[in-house]
Amino acid sequence: MYGWRELKKELRVTEATVECPVLDCDHVVERQRNRFVVDDKFICPEHDICISPTTWKYASEADNLLWSSPADTALLEEIKRSKRESRIAFDNSEDAVTFNVFRFLELQPELLDAVLAEMGGEPAQNPRLVYWSHDQETKELWEPLERARKEFGEQPKLGSEPDLIVVADETLFFIEAKLTSTNKLSAPKSGDTKQYLTGGGSHFERAFTVDWATASADRYELTRFWLLGSWLAADLGLRFRLVSLLPMRSIQRPPDEHFGDYAAQSPERSFGVYAWEYIWKTIAGVSGRSVGPSPGILENYFLNKTVGYDRHRLQLAFRVHW
């Protein structure tokens, strides 16, 4: 995996070519345009990465992962059978960051507990992680989510898929992770919204302070997660917490995340925005965190993770200053 220390801070791009982003590499490849394509003419022969002016793709997904033990690899292969799309091999992949960070937390229960307590405002007991709707126990689609999808009339191949679901003794978390993208998404104009409005005994009326057109006009994804998640949590007898996980740079800009105004929040269901960088701050603050080499690996990741190039300049994924 290449990071800030191994990469050129400015990329030389011409009308016809792009240089390899790795430091001290003189190879240039043909310039990609519009859609990213994997082809030999775009691949650096020395570093085996497929290059565009803004990002690159590793030859293997394992090259972009921190944890690649047989158990980790087997889990990822199982997840991909449930997950609709995988971009884990791309440098700017939100999926890769999600797996790298939360797989570490999953294997360090005391640290996962601390992070979830920060996200949820109170401790989360006995949390179980569901990556992209994949149930690690049954090795199938997590049945309660499948039930919620059916309740609101979603098609199997188009159903709502939170990046991460956490099932704890008293709380259900839906976590939507973003890295370079935002939560701004409009509902398709041709979509059938009837069952979103009538499903769950017209749950939409109780779950929102605005009408469907307003909520789905620019927060379609969060709207569906809130609708299905809050209904499902109530059905399971749990509190519900929807978390928008963003990099600090998105949170520090003039506030743009207004979904909390759309959601009818209560002590039983709440929406919050949380920064990736807060996860590392929480981990670093947990006393006795010397649990082997993994924290050091994750610290290096937070300090050096990149998200490709913007106007030919290398971009850090995170702002970690503490």
Secondary structure, DSSP 8 states (H G I E B T S, - for coil): ---GGGB-SB--B-SSEEE--BTT---EEE---SS----GGGB-TTT-EEE-SS-EEESSGGGG-S--SHHHHHHHHHHHHH-S---TTBTT-HHHHHHHHHHHHHTSHHHHHHHHHHHHSS---S-EEEETTEETTTTEE-HHHHHHHHHTT--GGG----SEEEE-SSEEEEEEE-SSS-S-B---TT---HHHHHHHHHHHHHHBSS-HHHHHHHBHHHHHHHHHHHHHHHHHT-EEEEEEEE-HHHHHSS----HHHHB--BTTEEEEEEEHHHHHHHHHHSTT---SSHHHHHHHHHHH-EEEEETTEEEES-----
